[in-house]
Amino acid sequence: MSFLAKTHHPRSWGRYPSVAPAEVQAVYWRSEIPDLADFEHPLLPFAYGRSYGDSCLNEGGVSLDVSHLRRFISFDENEGLLCCEAGVSLAEILELVVPRGWFIPVSPGTKFVSVGGAIANDVHGKNHHKAGTFGCHVTRFELLRSHGERLICSPYENPQLFQATIGGLGLTGVILWAEFRLKPIVNSFIDMERIQFSSLDEFMQISAETDRKYEYTMSWVDILIGGQNLCRGIFMCGNNDQSKSRAAQKPGKKLPLAIPFDFPSFVLNTLTVKSFNELCYHTQFSKRVHKVVPYEPFFYPLDSIHNWNRMYGSRGFLQYQFVVPFEDGFAAMKEIIDRIRRSGEGSFLTVLKTFGTIQSPGMLSFPRPGITLALDFAYGGRKTLQLLDELDKVVRQSGGAVYPAKDARMSAENFQAFFPRWQEFAQYVDPHFSSSFWRRVSHTNKLVTV
Amino acid sequence: MMIVGATSAIAHETAKCFAKDGAEFFLVARSPQKLADIGNDLKVRGAQRIETYVLDVTELERHQEMIETAITTLDGLDMVLIAHGTLGDQQKCQRSVAETLKEFTTNCTSVISLLTILADYFEQQKRGCITVISSVAGDRGRQSNYVYGAAKGALSVFLQGLRNRLSKSGVAVVTVKPGLIDTPMTAAVKKGLLAASAKGVGEGIYRAMKSRKEVVYLPWFWRPIMLIIRTIPEPVFKRLSM
């Protein structure tokens, strides 16, 4: 039971930067939205604050809290077509649709995101190589623009705004509701395999071999081992279980743990991260483990610890997720891993995955074919920022990109190089909308070299 | 079941729980648009049937007709939840008799009117459950909101009497006393640590209705808090600024 109401100060998940909007305006009903053009400051929708950096923050602006727009609108159980308001969380959707034999088409690493946020960040999941991004499954949505227009956007109606809004970081207007396709399941379990690997080469090999066979793949990696192997880790792959007899079986509910206070900043350091990695790697005694597990621990292992972000203490942390193309990607990956190891900054939760070739309709969509690595670094001031700037350079040279939903610091030049369609996108940004992220990366006063 | 004030955040949370059980709803509220939003949501969540009725509860003369419509369309009523209310502006009420009476009509008189009609129906039916959202504010008058508090206090006493009367007919009367809840109604109120979410309170009401409780404080910690507040002697209490 959750009696505690959520606080209304918008913060991002990484808790860096800590900046305040001039005003928070809650929206309760689609039929009662204040006139957006009347606000003095630029607007940005905000729901549960699960973006890591500043793409959901609007310093000095108006944070439009849409988390109260959380009603379902319709559910076609034969077609698996669900329509709901933008503030509905994926957790609520799962609770509703899983017992009825459906699953969300693409799921990020946490279920505590809103549907609006899933579209605005065009989130991806473990099945990117099979299903693309969340935006690939959206059939239509309603977009409220600041001059009062309510537009239905789909691949056929207002297609440019549709493409700009998917991955559009909330800048094109407020998504009021969205309709998207679910995926049918026989039961709620995942038939999974865990495979140990001891080098990046081996990861690539397992990845190539499992991508066709498995719907969901991702790996936890330890990049602090050094040497020619570059990394070691555990490759996790799975499919929705197909056994009809399990359909009636309900996974037991575990009480979520919570981190009740900010850990002091010394708790997470290279040494503790190294021991944690050692422990993780060796919890598995045999090379391959095969089992059937409930979907929650498979998709959302971190959701079982509420506020895990507090482990980083009050200084906050920076997530860094990039993708490098398959060609030359190996060299770039090697250089990045080397630089991180030399810097002495330990990344606690490191996730490695390959992206497939399915293209999203989104103009600013992040995923593209290649290898993607997600790392997090406790915020250690200039040193951390410098390291990430160096990594940006490597990513850029290899023709890759850094994920805006997790970013709090990339430069305008790099953003513009990572997202060559940004100027096309900028035409669709609502004149009354902006974000801390957008103000930083849309500078045009510097020379753009692509 | 019938819900009056069906678009209130707390009522909606309670209704979600009943929808999961496949309940049939007769939803009453002022705004047809919001009623449609809530109705659609409950339908997706499993409600077997949704009927809506647009009514401003201060139109007391329409109560009889509304209740008759509910009974005929749903083919009887097992449960009623009365959840409408306005927080009102204490300062404005102090300056205006009309404003004070308006608050009273919304928060007290209109509910008493509905209950008077419903009581006869339930008494004859000899089963069912009537649940009304009152407030901890009705437990003791305070300078900051005594008009609202007095309306809710009168309501709580009315419900006590009604419970006493209907218990003989096997009808449960549940008085719900929420503390400060984070809802659109209290959007302008500064929230402290004690503010609760509408979801938790809505689920608490569902459980109270299922187990046919008498008086429930939500969240539970308001019961000891109000016990303390009620026991402060008046000579002391009058000096406090609460």
Contacts between the chains, C-beta under 8 A, distances in Angstrom:
chain1	res1	chain2	res2	distance
A	1	B	200	5.3
A	1	B	203	6.4
A	1	B	204	7.8
A	2	B	197	5.8
A	2	B	199	6.2
A	2	B	200	5.4
A	3	B	196	4.5
A	3	B	197	6.2
A	3	B	200	3.9
A	3	B	201	7.5
A	3	B	219	4.5
A	4	B	196	7.0
A	4	B	197	6.5
A	4	B	200	7.9
A	5	B	181	7.6
A	5	B	182	3.6
A	5	B	191	6.6
A	5	B	195	4.7
A	5	B	196	5.9
A	5	B	197	4.4
A	6	B	182	7.7
A	6	B	197	7.2
A	26	B	184	7.6
A	26	B	187	6.2
A	28	B	184	4.6
A	28	B	187	8.0
A	29	B	33	7.5
A	29	B	34	5.8
A	29	B	37	6.8
A	30	B	37	6.9
A	31	B	31	7.4
A	31	B	33	4.2
A	31	B	34	6.7
A	31	B	37	7.5
A	68	B	184	7.4
A	71	B	37	5.4
A	71	B	38	7.0
A	71	B	40	6.9
A	71	B	41	3.8
A	72	B	40	6.7
A	72	B	41	4.8
A	72	B	44	3.7
A	72	B	45	6.5
A	73	B	40	5.2
A	73	B	41	7.5
A	73	B	44	7.2
A	74	B	40	6.5
A	74	B	44	6.4
A	75	B	44	4.6
A	84	B	44	7.8
A	96	B	44	7.1
A	96	B	45	6.6
